[in-house]
Amino acid sequence: MSMLFSYCIPYDDGAAPNPFWGLCTLAICKPAIRRKAKKGDWIVGTGSKRSPIGDIAGQVVYAMCVIRR
C-alpha cells in the first residue's frame, strides 16, 4: 500500500525540492521522508503563511510520486 508524506515549504527557491531536468528530488532536505519513502509513495509540498508571495498556507506547491529508491 502506498504512503502519503507531506510537509510545509516556507519558500521555494528550486533547491529542495529540485524540480529541474525532468525529475523532482529531495536530495538535500527532509531526511526522515527520504529514509522512509518507497517506490510508489507520494510526497506533497504545501505552501506557508510566510511565503514571499504571501499567505499560501494549505496550497499544494508540488506533488510527486517516488519512482526510485
A tleap script that builds the chain and sets N, CA, C and O, in Angstrom:
source leaprc.protein.ff14SB
mol = sequence {
  NMET SER MET LEU PHE SER TYR CYS ILE PRO
  TYR ASP ASP GLY ALA ALA PRO ASN PRO PHE
  TRP GLY LEU CYS THR LEU ALA ILE CYS LYS
  PRO ALA ILE ARG ARG LYS ALA LYS LYS GLY
  ASP TRP ILE VAL GLY THR GLY SER LYS ARG
  SER PRO ILE GLY ASP ILE ALA GLY GLN VAL
  VAL TYR ALA MET CYS VAL ILE ARG CARG
}
set mol.1.N position { 0.827 -1.173 0.000 }
set mol.1.CA position { 0.000 0.000 0.000 }
set mol.1.C position { 0.882 1.252 0.000 }
set mol.1.O position { 1.859 1.322 0.747 }
set mol.2.N position { 0.547 2.223 -0.821 }
set mol.2.CA position { 1.311 3.467 -0.917 }
set mol.2.C position { 1.083 4.352 0.300 }
set mol.2.O position { 0.019 4.330 0.918 }
set mol.3.N position { 2.107 5.127 0.628 }
set mol.3.CA position { 2.035 6.102 1.726 }
set mol.3.C position { 1.987 7.503 1.130 }
set mol.3.O position { 2.420 7.721 -0.002 }
set mol.4.N position { 1.455 8.452 1.902 }
set mol.4.CA position { 1.442 9.857 1.525 }
set mol.4.C position { 2.223 10.628 2.574 }
set mol.4.O position { 1.900 10.576 3.760 }
set mol.5.N position { 3.249 11.340 2.136 }
set mol.5.CA position { 4.044 12.193 3.008 }
set mol.5.C position { 3.774 13.636 2.611 }
set mol.5.O position { 3.604 13.932 1.428 }
set mol.6.N position { 3.733 14.530 3.580 }
set mol.6.CA position { 3.571 15.948 3.242 }
set mol.6.C position { 4.369 16.798 4.215 }
set mol.6.O position { 4.660 16.388 5.338 }
set mol.7.N position { 4.711 17.989 3.756 }
set mol.7.CA position { 5.388 18.954 4.612 }
set mol.7.C position { 5.191 20.351 4.050 }
set mol.7.O position { 4.872 20.521 2.873 }
set mol.8.N position { 5.382 21.339 4.897 }
set mol.8.CA position { 5.219 22.745 4.528 }
set mol.8.C position { 6.547 23.282 3.994 }
set mol.8.O position { 7.604 23.056 4.582 }
set mol.9.N position { 6.474 23.988 2.886 }
set mol.9.CA position { 7.654 24.611 2.283 }
set mol.9.C position { 7.611 26.101 2.619 }
set mol.9.O position { 6.746 26.807 2.099 }
set mol.10.N position { 8.515 26.611 3.473 }
set mol.10.CA position { 8.493 28.032 3.832 }
set mol.10.C position { 8.675 28.943 2.614 }
set mol.10.O position { 8.012 29.974 2.502 }
set mol.11.N position { 9.570 28.559 1.708 }
set mol.11.CA position { 9.742 29.268 0.437 }
set mol.11.C position { 10.346 28.298 -0.556 }
set mol.11.O position { 11.024 27.343 -0.179 }
set mol.12.N position { 10.095 28.550 -1.817 }
set mol.12.CA position { 10.544 27.636 -2.872 }
set mol.12.C position { 11.585 28.333 -3.725 }
set mol.12.O position { 11.251 29.197 -4.536 }
set mol.13.N position { 12.846 27.963 -3.546 }
set mol.13.CA position { 13.915 28.568 -4.352 }
set mol.13.C position { 14.470 27.603 -5.395 }
set mol.13.O position { 15.442 27.922 -6.080 }
set mol.14.N position { 13.855 26.417 -5.520 }
set mol.14.CA position { 14.273 25.456 -6.527 }
set mol.14.C position { 15.366 24.507 -6.081 }
set mol.14.O position { 15.718 23.588 -6.820 }
set mol.15.N position { 15.916 24.708 -4.882 }
set mol.15.CA position { 16.996 23.830 -4.418 }
set mol.15.C position { 16.450 22.538 -3.821 }
set mol.15.O position { 16.958 21.456 -4.112 }
set mol.16.N position { 15.438 22.645 -3.003 }
set mol.16.CA position { 14.876 21.466 -2.347 }
set mol.16.C position { 13.397 21.702 -2.091 }
set mol.16.O position { 13.065 22.510 -1.223 }
set mol.17.N position { 12.530 21.068 -2.769 }
set mol.17.CA position { 12.825 20.057 -3.777 }
set mol.17.C position { 13.365 20.696 -5.052 }
set mol.17.O position { 13.118 21.868 -5.336 }
set mol.18.N position { 14.100 19.903 -5.801 }
set mol.18.CA position { 14.670 20.352 -7.067 }
set mol.18.C position { 13.819 19.782 -8.202 }
set mol.18.O position { 13.871 18.581 -8.465 }
set mol.19.N position { 13.031 20.635 -8.884 }
set mol.19.CA position { 12.119 20.146 -9.914 }
set mol.19.C position { 12.693 20.175 -11.331 }
set mol.19.O position { 11.950 20.005 -12.298 }
set mol.20.N position { 13.987 20.386 -11.465 }
set mol.20.CA position { 14.573 20.582 -12.789 }
set mol.20.C position { 15.068 19.279 -13.411 }
set mol.20.O position { 15.277 18.286 -12.714 }
set mol.21.N position { 15.251 19.296 -14.718 }
set mol.21.CA position { 15.814 18.191 -15.504 }
set mol.21.C position { 14.949 16.932 -15.510 }
set mol.21.O position { 15.459 15.813 -15.560 }
set mol.22.N position { 13.627 17.135 -15.458 }
set mol.22.CA position { 12.718 16.013 -15.641 }
set mol.22.C position { 12.409 15.179 -14.414 }
set mol.22.O position { 11.594 14.259 -14.479 }
set mol.23.N position { 13.051 15.488 -13.294 }
set mol.23.CA position { 12.780 14.782 -12.041 }
set mol.23.C position { 12.633 15.797 -10.920 }
set mol.23.O position { 13.202 16.887 -10.981 }
set mol.24.N position { 11.880 15.442 -9.914 }
set mol.24.CA position { 11.773 16.262 -8.710 }
set mol.24.C position { 12.457 15.484 -7.595 }
set mol.24.O position { 12.079 14.348 -7.308 }
set mol.25.N position { 13.452 16.082 -6.969 }
set mol.25.CA position { 14.230 15.350 -5.969 }
set mol.25.C position { 14.197 16.021 -4.606 }
set mol.25.O position { 13.987 17.229 -4.499 }
set mol.26.N position { 14.405 15.231 -3.577 }
set mol.26.CA position { 14.556 15.718 -2.205 }
set mol.26.C position { 15.975 15.431 -1.734 }
set mol.26.O position { 16.173 14.981 -0.605 }
set mol.27.N position { 16.937 15.679 -2.563 }
set mol.27.CA position { 18.313 15.271 -2.283 }
set mol.27.C position { 18.924 15.933 -1.056 }
set mol.27.O position { 19.781 15.334 -0.407 }
set mol.28.N position { 18.508 17.155 -0.719 }
set mol.28.CA position { 19.156 17.856 0.400 }
set mol.28.C position { 18.185 18.233 1.517 }
set mol.28.O position { 18.554 18.970 2.431 }
set mol.29.N position { 16.972 17.745 1.455 }
set mol.29.CA position { 16.017 18.095 2.508 }
set mol.29.C position { 15.200 16.875 2.930 }
set mol.29.O position { 15.171 15.856 2.240 }
set mol.30.N position { 14.558 17.001 4.045 }
set mol.30.CA position { 13.631 16.007 4.563 }
set mol.30.C position { 14.238 14.614 4.688 }
set mol.30.O position { 13.771 13.682 4.034 }
set mol.31.N position { 15.279 14.453 5.522 }
set mol.31.CA position { 15.910 13.140 5.664 }
set mol.31.C position { 14.959 12.053 6.157 }
set mol.31.O position { 15.099 10.897 5.759 }
set mol.32.N position { 13.998 12.394 7.013 }
set mol.32.CA position { 13.062 11.368 7.510 }
set mol.32.C position { 12.192 10.831 6.368 }
set mol.32.O position { 11.937 9.629 6.290 }
set mol.33.N position { 11.745 11.716 5.497 }
set mol.33.CA position { 10.954 11.271 4.340 }
set mol.33.C position { 11.830 10.440 3.413 }
set mol.33.O position { 11.403 9.387 2.940 }
set mol.34.N position { 13.045 10.897 3.148 }
set mol.34.CA position { 13.937 10.145 2.252 }
set mol.34.C position { 14.230 8.757 2.809 }
set mol.34.O position { 14.360 7.801 2.044 }
set mol.35.N position { 14.334 8.636 4.125 }
set mol.35.CA position { 14.603 7.330 4.751 }
set mol.35.C position { 13.422 6.373 4.604 }
set mol.35.O position { 13.619 5.178 4.380 }
set mol.36.N position { 12.209 6.880 4.725 }
set mol.36.CA position { 11.026 6.027 4.785 }
set mol.36.C position { 10.301 5.834 3.459 }
set mol.36.O position { 9.687 4.788 3.249 }
set mol.37.N position { 10.355 6.803 2.567 }
set mol.37.CA position { 9.579 6.727 1.322 }
set mol.37.C position { 10.066 5.586 0.437 }
set mol.37.O position { 11.267 5.356 0.296 }
set mol.38.N position { 9.131 4.896 -0.141 }
set mol.38.CA position { 9.413 3.765 -1.035 }
set mol.38.C position { 8.804 4.037 -2.407 }
set mol.38.O position { 7.973 4.932 -2.566 }
set mol.39.N position { 9.223 3.266 -3.373 }
set mol.39.CA position { 8.687 3.372 -4.720 }
set mol.39.C position { 7.158 3.268 -4.666 }
set mol.39.O position { 6.613 2.362 -4.036 }
set mol.40.N position { 6.477 4.201 -5.329 }
set mol.40.CA position { 5.019 4.218 -5.353 }
set mol.40.C position { 4.387 5.148 -4.322 }
set mol.40.O position { 3.197 5.450 -4.415 }
set mol.41.N position { 5.169 5.610 -3.333 }
set mol.41.CA position { 4.654 6.561 -2.349 }
set mol.41.C position { 4.543 7.951 -2.985 }
set mol.41.O position { 5.173 8.237 -4.003 }
set mol.42.N position { 3.728 8.804 -2.360 }
set mol.42.CA position { 3.538 10.182 -2.833 }
set mol.42.C position { 4.050 11.153 -1.790 }
set mol.42.O position { 3.930 10.921 -0.587 }
set mol.43.N position { 4.630 12.258 -2.277 }
set mol.43.CA position { 5.112 13.333 -1.414 }
set mol.43.C position { 4.476 14.625 -1.909 }
set mol.43.O position { 4.524 14.937 -3.098 }
set mol.44.N position { 3.879 15.374 -0.980 }
set mol.44.CA position { 3.208 16.634 -1.312 }
set mol.44.C position { 3.843 17.750 -0.503 }
set mol.44.O position { 4.002 17.636 0.713 }
set mol.45.N position { 4.204 18.825 -1.183 }
set mol.45.CA position { 4.724 20.015 -0.518 }
set mol.45.C position { 3.645 21.083 -0.514 }
set mol.45.O position { 3.078 21.401 -1.560 }
set mol.46.N position { 3.359 21.639 0.657 }
set mol.46.CA position { 2.328 22.669 0.766 }
set mol.46.C position { 2.948 24.016 1.101 }
set mol.46.O position { 4.060 24.090 1.622 }
set mol.47.N position { 2.214 25.078 0.794 }
set mol.47.CA position { 2.693 26.437 1.000 }
set mol.47.C position { 2.672 26.865 2.459 }
set mol.47.O position { 2.175 26.157 3.335 }
set mol.48.N position { 3.230 28.050 2.686 }
set mol.48.CA position { 3.401 28.590 4.027 }
set mol.48.C position { 2.738 29.960 4.146 }
set mol.48.O position { 2.563 30.664 3.151 }
set mol.49.N position { 2.374 30.327 5.365 }
set mol.49.CA position { 1.881 31.685 5.622 }
set mol.49.C position { 2.977 32.708 5.368 }
set mol.49.O position { 2.694 33.851 5.010 }
set mol.50.N position { 4.239 32.294 5.553 }
set mol.50.CA position { 5.371 33.214 5.428 }
set mol.50.C position { 5.996 33.214 4.038 }
set mol.50.O position { 7.123 33.682 3.877 }
set mol.51.N position { 5.312 32.713 3.056 }
set mol.51.CA position { 5.859 32.678 1.698 }
set mol.51.C position { 6.130 34.094 1.196 }
set mol.51.O position { 5.366 35.009 1.502 }
set mol.52.N position { 7.206 34.290 0.431 }
set mol.52.CA position { 7.494 35.619 -0.130 }
set mol.52.C position { 6.374 36.152 -1.031 }
set mol.52.O position { 6.276 37.359 -1.253 }
set mol.53.N position { 5.540 35.261 -1.543 }
set mol.53.CA position { 4.452 35.733 -2.413 }
set mol.53.C position { 3.142 35.907 -1.645 }
set mol.53.O position { 2.096 36.152 -2.246 }
set mol.54.N position { 3.200 35.782 -0.324 }
set mol.54.CA position { 2.011 35.948 0.504 }
set mol.54.C position { 1.595 34.642 1.148 }
set mol.54.O position { 2.292 33.633 1.048 }
set mol.55.N position { 0.466 34.675 1.801 }
set mol.55.CA position { -0.042 33.517 2.529 }
set mol.55.C position { -0.578 32.484 1.541 }
set mol.55.O position { -1.633 32.679 0.937 }
set mol.56.N position { 0.154 31.389 1.384 }
set mol.56.CA position { -0.313 30.292 0.533 }
set mol.56.C position { -0.439 29.009 1.354 }
set mol.56.O position { -0.320 27.902 0.829 }
set mol.57.N position { -0.683 29.185 2.661 }
set mol.57.CA position { -0.857 28.039 3.552 }
set mol.57.C position { -1.994 27.159 3.042 }
set mol.57.O position { -3.063 27.659 2.690 }
set mol.58.N position { -1.762 25.862 3.005 }
set mol.58.CA position { -2.778 24.921 2.546 }
set mol.58.C position { -2.816 24.722 1.044 }
set mol.58.O position { -3.543 23.853 0.563 }
set mol.59.N position { -2.060 25.494 0.296 }
set mol.59.CA position { -1.997 25.344 -1.156 }
set mol.59.C position { -0.946 24.286 -1.511 }
set mol.59.O position { 0.102 24.214 -0.869 }
set mol.60.N position { -1.219 23.483 -2.509 }
set mol.60.CA position { -0.241 22.495 -2.962 }
set mol.60.C position { 0.790 23.187 -3.849 }
set mol.60.O position { 0.438 23.791 -4.863 }
set mol.61.N position { 2.062 23.097 -3.465 }
set mol.61.CA position { 3.166 23.641 -4.261 }
set mol.61.C position { 3.636 22.590 -5.259 }
set mol.61.O position { 3.928 22.903 -6.414 }
set mol.62.N position { 3.704 21.360 -4.810 }
set mol.62.CA position { 4.071 20.263 -5.713 }
set mol.62.C position { 3.568 18.946 -5.160 }
set mol.62.O position { 3.298 18.821 -3.966 }
set mol.63.N position { 3.447 17.975 -6.032 }
set mol.63.CA position { 3.152 16.592 -5.650 }
set mol.63.C position { 4.010 15.691 -6.541 }
set mol.63.O position { 4.098 15.909 -7.749 }
set mol.64.N position { 4.627 14.699 -5.952 }
set mol.64.CA position { 5.443 13.789 -6.750 }
set mol.64.C position { 5.285 12.360 -6.261 }
set mol.64.O position { 5.033 12.106 -5.083 }
set mol.65.N position { 5.437 11.448 -7.185 }
set mol.65.CA position { 5.397 10.021 -6.882 }
set mol.65.C position { 6.830 9.492 -6.893 }
set mol.65.O position { 7.593 9.780 -7.814 }
set mol.66.N position { 7.188 8.727 -5.879 }
set mol.66.CA position { 8.532 8.155 -5.790 }
set mol.66.C position { 8.643 7.055 -6.854 }
set mol.66.O position { 7.863 6.102 -6.867 }
set mol.67.N position { 9.630 7.211 -7.744 }
set mol.67.CA position { 9.805 6.215 -8.817 }
set mol.67.C position { 11.062 5.384 -8.640 }
set mol.67.O position { 11.216 4.346 -9.284 }
set mol.68.N position { 11.962 5.830 -7.774 }
set mol.68.CA position { 13.194 5.093 -7.490 }
set mol.68.C position { 13.461 5.142 -6.013 }
set mol.68.O position { 12.957 6.002 -5.291 }
set mol.69.N position { 14.259 4.207 -5.583 }
set mol.69.CA position { 14.665 4.190 -4.187 }
set mol.69.C position { 16.119 3.831 -4.096 }
set mol.69.O position { 16.670 3.759 -2.997 }
savepdb mol mol.pdb
quit
